[in-house]
Amino acid sequence: MRFEARLDLLDVVASLLLFGGLVLSLAVAEPWFWLTCAGFVLMAAVYAVKGARWLRTRLRHTA
């Protein structure tokens, strides 16, 4: 249960980085675009872990 909560927290942080970096790069200057890339990579990693855990539990219940 705690691991799921940490994944949800990382998902929120990744979303903030993604959208915050996008807004800053559009409003202020181009160098803030790296925040958007970092948020995207973090979000992709979180969803990959969530998907792997979901698949593992699904396969465990069918076997």
CORBELMO-V868174 format. One record per pair of residues at least 4 apart in sequence whose C-alpha atoms are under 8 Angstrom apart, sorted by sequence separation. I is the first residue (numbers start at 1). J is the second residue. D is the distance in whole Angstrom. If there is no record, write none. Layout:
# CORBELMO-V868174
{{I,J,D} {I,J,D}}
This chain:
# CORBELMO-V868174
{{1,5,6} {2,6,6} {3,7,6} {4,8,6} {5,9,6} {6,10,6} {7,11,6} {8,12,6} {9,13,6} {10,14,6} {11,15,6} {12,16,6} {13,17,6} {14,18,6} {15,19,6} {16,20,6} {17,21,6} {18,22,6} {19,23,6} {20,24,6} {21,25,6} {22,26,6} {23,27,6} {24,28,5} {25,29,5} {26,30,7} {28,32,8} {32,36,8} {33,37,7} {34,38,6} {35,39,6} {36,40,6} {37,41,6} {38,42,6} {39,43,6} {40,44,6} {41,45,6} {42,46,6} {43,47,6} {44,48,6} {45,49,6} {46,50,6} {47,51,6} {48,52,6} {49,53,6} {50,54,6} {51,55,6} {52,56,6} {53,57,6} {54,58,6} {55,59,6} {56,60,6} {57,61,6} {58,62,6} {59,63,6} {16,21,8} {24,29,7} {25,30,5} {25,31,7} {25,32,5} {24,32,6} {25,33,5} {24,33,8} {22,32,8} {21,32,6} {22,33,6} {21,33,6} {21,34,7} {22,35,8} {21,35,5} {22,36,6} {20,35,7} {21,36,4} {20,36,7} {18,35,6} {19,36,7} {17,35,6} {18,36,4} {21,39,8} {17,36,6} {18,37,7} {18,38,7} {17,38,7} {18,39,4} {17,39,5} {18,40,6} {16,39,7} {14,38,8} {15,39,6} {14,39,4} {15,40,8} {13,39,8} {14,40,7} {14,42,6} {15,43,7} {14,43,5} {11,42,8} {10,42,8} {11,43,6} {10,43,8} {11,46,6} {10,46,7} {7,46,6} {7,50,8}}
